[in-house]
Structures are given as C-alpha cells and as structure tokens.
Amino acid sequence: MALMRRSAVLGALALALGLAGCASPTPYVPASKPGTPGYGERQIDTNRFRVTFTGNSATPRQTVETFLLLRAADLTLAQGFDFFLLEAQDVDSSTVYRSDFDAWPRAGFYWSDWHWGRGFGASVSTTSRPITSYSAYADVIMLTAAQAAGDPHALNARTVQQNLRAQSFVPGQ
C-alpha cells in the first residue's frame, strides 16, 4: 500500500514538473495581483506613475524590459499625455534551482565487511538547472509636447507604442 502511494506521489510530481517545463512567456496582460506575471501601475503624483512588469521563468529579460516600456507608453497616452521620461528604473532577477531525480532499482550481490549477500537497492542521479525570472519597474513621468520640447530624453509615446507593438506579442493586436 505504501509503495502504491509513493508511486502515485512520484507520478504526480513528475507530471507537475513536466507541465512546468512547457510554460510559455508571459504575454502583455495586466497582472492578476501584485507580484504575479503581467503589468501593473500605481499613481504617485498627477503626472507620475510607478509601472511594473513581471515575467515568468519562460520570459526573457529583454521581453520584460520591452513590455515595461510599452506599458509606460500605453499609460501615458491613456492619461492624455504625449511624451514620457523613465526615472528610477531597475530589473530584478530571481533564480531557483529545479532538480530532476532519476532513480533506477537494482538487485544483485554485494560484499559487506564480513560476508557476501543478496539485496535490492536503487541508483539515484540528480541534475539541477537554474530557472530565472525577471521583474522590472520604472517611475514614469508624463509630459505634454511643450514640456518635452526641451528634453532630449523625452520619449514620444505614440512612436514607442508603434515600434514595440510591431515586435511584441500583444493579445488582441
């Protein structure tokens, strides 16, 4: 009975790990709650927002950074501004190690310190691999065309949106 229960648990664990390996990159969608994959924002001032984008383990860092920039452009236009600046931005990474265990039953003869015998056992091998996910944030300062005219770092939200949507998978686009 215990052997059947152990086999069922190991089978379920193998299935879960197999399905986790089939993950697809995080699409450009709102996060269901803070810290989960997708984008989010929080208003700090009249024309300033903290924008975040969190990817899953299948989302490359470049995609996380691109979607953060795309969200900044989308939000800028939605708030009635045409230009924006990024300030206080950073990308965080989180790495976990996933281990795969292979166990092979074996039976045969062995030599102990004092006699030959027969027995059963297992050979176990382990392979570990790093899995990294990225999360980015930036403070977005939204500007009118007149405010942006004197700042060479100001980004045109429409241009950014147009260029990044062409190279990104965005549902519904």
Secondary structure as UniProt FT lines:
FT   HELIX           2..20
FT   TURN            21..22
FT   TURN            34..35
FT   STRAND          38..45
FT   TURN            46..47
FT   STRAND          48..54
FT   TURN            57..58
FT   HELIX           61..78
FT   TURN            79..80
FT   STRAND          83..111
FT   STRAND          116..143
FT   HELIX           145..148
FT   TURN            149..150
FT   TURN            152..153
FT   STRAND          155..156
FT   HELIX           157..166
FT   TURN            171..172
//
